[in-house]
Amino acid sequence: MGVPEARDQEKTVQETAQEIVLLLEPREGVPAVVRTAGELERVVARFAAATGPVAVDAERASGYRYGQRAYLVQLRRRAAGTALIDPIDCPDLSALDAAIGDAETVLHAATQDLPCLAELGLRPRRLFDTELAGRLLGYPKVGLGSMVETVLGFALEKGHSAADWSTRPLPDDWLRYAALDVELLIELRDALHAELSRADKLRWAEEEFAAILATPPKPPRPDPWRRTSGIHRVRNRRALAVVREVWTARDRIARDRDLSPGRVLADTAIIDLASALPKTPAELNELSSFRARGPRRNTTAWLRAVGRARELPDEALPEHSVPGDGPPPAHRWAERDPEAAKRLTAVRAVVATLADEHNLPAENLLQPDHVRRLAWTPPTEIIEETVYAALRSYGARVWQLDLVVSPMVRALHPLETKGDL
């Protein structure tokens, strides 16, 4: 079926909801997957000759494969059509990146896809994130399907988002799903751009998009094993060492076998090992999480990891927690620093009120970490200049500071005059 351009954006959500159309096929059909250098060259030429924004999406195999690499890249540009590229066969997309140049790249939830796209040589210079635009505009549901349906009046079938995209060959219905993910992304961008402009939020969005592109990749976590689900139940340092050793062994096996770590050994099994400290295969097999064949496949590795933790001297055991570079968890403030807790209540109230006033989530008005840092370690003198500088140093955007600084200073001043600052 044909697909019209973005509809009149003056329609109400209710009017749009009454006209929802299920989108079953891309307007030019499902393109063949690009797998050779020659096919890629033709796509590059098409996209270089076209103009306007470029819609981009990537499919990964989270939960199946190790890491977050892309297993399919989808692009669409007016006059160029849609391209589906197999990055396993075409791992270098730098020529396509050059063809796109500084054209605006349209992504939905950009932070999820930008790292795997960068690995292929695709690095946008300008960005429009349709999910983030939806948040700034106050949409209650900002998934791609919800946004396309609410804004444009089309329903997308969402049946393969959690599929194993490393599968080869990719089934036809998966490819159709992938093509539809970029089918209306440019139209959605145009509609949201107009809505942001009408709401006087376009500058906010542009600052946010630029900040996403300017943010460097996150460094590796110093102790990634501490994110093991259920680790809060581990009560002693020796057991923590077991978690660390088994987690490390699992990660090595998962990397070598190109499997998601959870498919090698579940987090619950790691916690069971830390609790039981088995010494023999028989003791390990008695654990409920090891009754299936999969977890027992690497029994020797798990027992060796437990053994290494058993043999560590006390001084080499991990601590229950490590100091971070920010304030402690907020639920401890009332006991550790009551005055800081009062400040936190005051600035949180400011953010909540302003977020309601401007119809956007509080966390998009100002990141909770910025709020906590300001409340825990406020400037010596509470004036607009110092509060502005403090929040700016944490990474707050100019548009956010324009909204929050003055009311935050007004909220903190009564506490300061009472000697609480």
Secondary structure by P-SEA (a helix, b strand, c coil): ccccccccccccaaaaaabbbbbcccccccccccccaaaaaaaaaaaaacccbbbbbbbbbccccccccccbbbbbcccccbbbbcccccccaaaaaaaacccbbbbccccccaaaaaaacccccccccaaaaaaaaccccccaaaaaaacccccccccccccccccccccaaaaaaaaaccccaaaaaaaaaaaaaaacaaaaaaaaaaaaaaccccccccccccccccccccccaaaaaaaaaaaaaaaaaaaaacccccccccaaaaaaaaacccccaaaaaacccccccccccaaaaaaaaaaaaaaccccccccccccccccccccccccccaaaaaaaaaaaaaaaaaaaaacccccccccaaaaaaaaacccccccaaaaaaaaaaacccaaaaaccaaaaaaaaaaaaaaccc
